[in-house]
Amino acid sequence: MRFDLVDLQLFIAVADQRSITRGAERSHLALASASARIKGLEEALGVALLKRGRRGVELTAAGESLLDHARLVIHQIDAMRGDLAGFASGVRASVHFLANTSGLSEHLPKALAGFLREHRDVAIDIEERESTDIAAAITAGAADLGFAAEHALPDHVERFVFSEDRLTLVTSRRGPFAGRRQIDFQEANACEFVGLTSATALQMHISKHAARLGMRPHFRARLRDFDAICQLVSADVGVALVPESAARRCAKLMPLAMVRLRDAWANRRLVICARSFKALPRPAKMLVEHLRAAAM
């Protein structure tokens, strides 16, 4: 049985969009051509892959299985293309790495800089994602490695602890809660906030838990990095939730007070994860060993 990569890419697009029409558009194919390709896949495999309905399509059990394999195949093909293309540019291999906001801004830069300095022939393609999205991508084989909060990972994803961090409320030294050692997040409901832009992974994590508590925080400003957030907080613009590592660093330079949150979701073990460490390509294994040595 032979598979066409265009068919597999189309099937992934249809599954993601839950629509043959939108999947065809994403794959830059005419609807009639896309429908014929999906039907051809089903005939070649001898099973129905999609349940077609008035509101779109749903995957059958066979479709879910094909989707997992298709993602792995396309990921490996992309990795092969990247590695081979690297020979022409002098960079001979790449690692696809997904990381949450805290990882990108606080925990990983020093370790990654050391690795890239030692391995001039390896490139790292880093994307920012929320921890739950990282877990899904690693499970599906859509990335080599992830840096995520451990609570978001399913049991079958392999991991090791890289660092621990907790979300901390920062306020100006004359601001609300400045005299407190710890609070419940819900106590800050009436405060004005300074936060990350809404598209960042950490802000989505905070917003999700705020919604579960029935909170609708009012943001005076949204910025893209913790230093800028802490500068506004120190000027008494509002309070903010930032990783404890960022809060401690900024508190050395700015008039800030740090207040711990009692909420369990604010305490996070941050881990390096993979679908299987043994099955990783050699450049990714080299990065894993470097990160193990740099962990905690």
TIMAR-549960 format. One line per 5 residues: number of its first residue (from 1); their letters; for each residue x, y, z of C-alpha. Coordinates in Angstrom, 3 decimals. Layout:
BEGIN
NUM	A	X/Y/Z  ...
//
This chain:
BEGIN
1	MRFDL	0.000/0.000/0.000  1.433/3.387/-1.042  0.537/6.697/0.540  0.659/10.129/-1.097  2.080/12.850/1.167
6	VDLQL	-0.422/15.334/-0.274  -3.233/12.981/0.800  -1.827/12.742/4.324  -1.387/16.517/4.609  -4.927/17.002/3.326
11	FIAVA	-6.295/14.481/5.823  -4.552/16.300/8.709  -6.000/19.615/7.507  -9.520/18.159/7.221  -9.235/16.607/10.703
16	DQRSI	-7.984/19.867/12.229  -10.681/21.956/10.527  -13.436/19.327/10.959  -14.462/20.225/7.414  -13.482/18.953/3.957
21	TRGAE	-14.172/22.406/2.500  -11.921/24.245/4.972  -9.337/21.457/4.819  -9.211/21.816/1.042  -8.742/25.586/1.369
26	RSHLA	-5.918/25.119/3.874  -4.269/22.597/1.531  -4.779/24.862/-1.499  -6.854/22.224/-3.306  -10.168/22.454/-5.113
31	LASAS	-13.051/20.964/-3.120  -13.767/18.312/-5.769  -10.122/17.236/-5.808  -9.953/17.104/-1.998  -13.159/15.035/-1.776
36	ARIKG	-11.818/12.607/-4.380  -8.512/12.244/-2.502  -10.257/11.507/0.818  -12.553/8.981/-0.888  -9.512/7.379/-2.533
41	LEEAL	-7.806/7.043/0.863  -10.868/5.344/2.315  -11.131/2.953/-0.651  -7.408/2.103/-0.486  -7.612/1.377/3.249
46	GVALL	-10.985/-0.348/3.076  -12.428/1.637/6.001  -14.403/4.827/6.543  -12.192/7.576/7.945  -14.789/10.319/8.335
51	KRGRR	-18.390/10.614/9.476  -19.928/13.211/7.208  -22.695/15.431/8.565  -24.477/18.706/7.852  -22.149/20.591/10.215
56	GVELT	-18.915/19.080/8.971  -17.044/15.836/9.564  -15.986/13.754/12.557  -13.207/11.176/12.619  -14.020/7.500/12.954
61	AAGES	-11.808/5.312/15.155  -9.838/4.393/12.023  -9.574/8.084/11.157  -8.151/8.903/14.599  -5.543/6.170/14.143
66	LLDHA	-4.590/7.420/10.678  -4.338/10.986/12.010  -1.771/9.960/14.639  0.348/8.131/12.052  -0.023/10.904/9.462
71	RLVIH	1.217/13.538/11.907  4.268/11.409/12.723  5.045/10.814/9.042  4.716/14.506/8.097  6.789/15.565/11.122
76	QIDAM	9.558/13.150/10.130  9.439/14.344/6.516  9.676/17.980/7.667  12.601/17.088/9.943  14.339/15.313/7.052
81	RGDLA	13.855/18.303/4.771  15.164/20.661/7.454  18.214/18.519/8.148  19.089/18.104/4.474  18.468/21.770/3.691
86	GFASG	20.814/22.587/6.552  23.763/21.121/4.691  23.514/23.919/2.139  23.501/26.636/4.820  26.165/25.074/7.040
91	VRASV	23.636/24.113/9.748  23.267/20.364/9.433  20.459/19.514/11.865  17.548/21.095/13.713  15.425/20.366/16.801
96	HFLAN	11.755/21.393/16.970  11.200/22.602/20.537  7.939/23.914/22.069  8.097/25.952/25.283  5.704/27.863/27.497
101	TSGLS	6.134/31.565/28.324  8.133/31.043/31.513  10.497/28.655/29.790  11.235/31.032/26.934  11.729/34.102/29.094
106	EHLPK	13.228/32.794/32.345  14.451/29.197/32.399  15.765/28.138/28.997  17.822/30.969/27.440  21.043/30.300/29.361
111	ALAGF	20.930/26.524/28.826  20.065/26.844/25.139  22.796/29.421/24.583  25.337/27.031/26.077  24.151/24.164/23.868
116	LREHR	24.200/26.229/20.667  27.648/27.538/21.507  28.955/23.962/21.874  27.089/22.543/18.851  27.537/24.910/15.914
121	DVAID	26.025/22.373/13.508  22.621/22.218/15.255  19.767/24.740/15.073  16.801/24.905/17.460  13.384/25.892/16.113
126	IEERE	11.530/27.209/19.195  7.814/28.018/19.365  5.850/29.424/22.291  2.769/27.386/23.234  0.565/26.862/26.277
131	STDIA	1.469/23.751/28.273  -1.727/21.908/27.298  -1.009/22.557/23.599  2.569/21.345/24.077  1.271/18.121/25.616
136	AAITA	-1.035/17.548/22.633  1.726/18.292/20.100  4.222/15.971/21.796  1.620/13.198/22.010  0.854/13.623/18.306
141	GAADL	4.538/13.603/17.351  4.343/17.169/15.996  7.493/18.314/17.845  10.685/16.754/19.181  10.764/18.256/22.672
146	GFAAE	8.617/20.367/24.947  9.095/22.527/28.031  5.817/22.571/29.964  4.150/22.574/33.350  4.030/18.936/34.461
151	HALPD	0.364/19.019/35.491  -0.636/19.474/31.824  1.036/16.260/30.621  -0.684/12.871/30.228  0.982/9.964/32.025
156	HVERF	2.413/8.356/28.876  4.514/11.390/27.919  8.106/10.965/29.137  9.595/13.838/31.148  12.191/14.991/33.639
161	VFSED	12.027/17.994/35.949  14.059/20.955/34.739  13.042/23.539/37.349  10.298/24.532/39.741  8.531/27.850/39.704
166	RLTLV	5.427/29.387/41.173  3.299/32.254/40.000  3.694/35.182/42.375  1.683/38.356/42.777  3.817/41.491/42.574
171	TSRRG	2.672/44.885/43.784  4.342/48.207/44.482  5.667/48.672/48.013  2.748/50.985/48.723  0.228/48.938/46.739
176	PFAGR	-2.474/46.438/47.792  -1.254/43.374/49.740  2.257/44.855/50.098  2.225/43.903/53.781  0.950/40.351/53.197
181	RQIDF	3.088/37.204/52.805  0.457/35.182/50.922  -3.094/35.476/49.588  -5.683/33.526/47.615  -5.805/34.788/44.042
186	QEANA	-9.523/35.529/44.383  -8.700/38.205/46.991  -7.169/40.275/44.180  -10.393/40.343/42.170  -10.995/44.059/42.822
191	CEFVG	-7.429/45.064/41.846  -6.343/46.577/38.570  -3.837/44.371/36.744  -0.845/44.677/34.479  -0.452/41.534/32.383
196	LTSAT	0.994/39.794/29.396  -0.621/40.144/25.986  -3.651/37.881/25.725  -2.057/35.593/23.095  0.844/34.491/25.325
201	ALQMH	0.692/30.986/26.762  1.063/32.054/30.398  -1.667/34.697/30.139  -4.043/32.104/28.702  -3.193/29.821/31.656
206	ISKHA	-3.910/32.628/34.159  -7.115/33.680/32.378  -8.401/30.096/32.405  -8.003/29.790/36.177  -9.401/33.285/36.767
211	ARLGM	-12.523/32.276/34.828  -12.894/29.113/36.917  -12.885/31.319/40.004  -15.519/33.616/38.493  -13.003/36.455/38.155
216	RPHFR	-12.833/38.999/35.331  -9.597/40.929/35.975  -9.420/44.477/34.635  -6.126/45.133/32.843  -4.664/48.624/32.773
221	ARLRD	-1.906/47.504/30.396  -0.694/44.397/28.579  2.969/43.952/27.651  5.174/41.235/26.228  7.866/40.800/28.903
226	FDAIC	8.084/40.520/32.676  10.588/43.366/33.150  8.244/45.871/31.510  5.292/44.528/33.529  7.217/44.887/36.789
231	QLVSA	8.267/48.442/35.910  4.604/49.466/35.608  3.727/47.601/38.803  6.520/49.391/40.685  5.008/52.696/39.459
236	DVGVA	1.728/51.671/41.153  -0.189/51.148/37.896  -1.570/47.808/39.090  -0.653/44.358/40.358  0.575/41.430/38.259
241	LVPES	1.094/37.678/38.297  4.589/36.681/37.162  6.858/33.661/37.701  8.683/33.824/41.027  12.051/33.753/39.235
246	AARRC	11.127/36.908/37.301  9.694/38.560/40.409  12.894/37.957/42.403  15.069/39.267/39.589  12.993/42.430/39.140
251	AKLMP	12.611/43.031/42.890  16.400/43.502/43.108  16.125/46.468/40.744  12.668/47.907/41.430  10.558/48.867/44.489
256	LAMVR	8.355/45.766/44.430  6.674/43.586/47.039  6.188/39.865/46.377  3.117/37.999/47.657  2.762/34.224/47.341
261	LRDAW	-0.457/32.665/46.071  -1.998/29.845/48.084  -3.738/28.477/44.971  -2.444/25.017/44.003  -2.425/25.875/40.268
266	ANRRL	0.171/28.604/40.928  2.803/26.023/41.986  4.379/24.464/38.915  6.989/21.802/38.204  8.470/22.663/34.829
271	VICAR	9.645/19.679/32.802  11.381/18.722/29.580  9.136/16.229/27.781  9.106/13.991/24.720  6.987/11.201/23.299
276	SFKAL	10.006/8.926/23.729  13.500/10.127/24.625  15.042/6.966/23.136  13.302/7.477/19.774  14.475/11.074/19.331
281	PRPAK	16.785/12.037/16.450  20.431/12.346/17.510  20.496/16.203/17.676  17.454/16.167/19.983  19.090/13.505/22.179
286	MLVEH	22.191/15.704/22.443  20.009/18.634/23.549  18.233/16.429/26.105  21.559/15.414/27.676  22.639/19.062/27.837
291	LRAAA	19.344/20.075/29.495  19.551/17.193/31.989  22.950/18.482/33.072  21.594/22.033/33.378  18.436/21.020/35.306
296	M	17.930/22.202/38.886
//
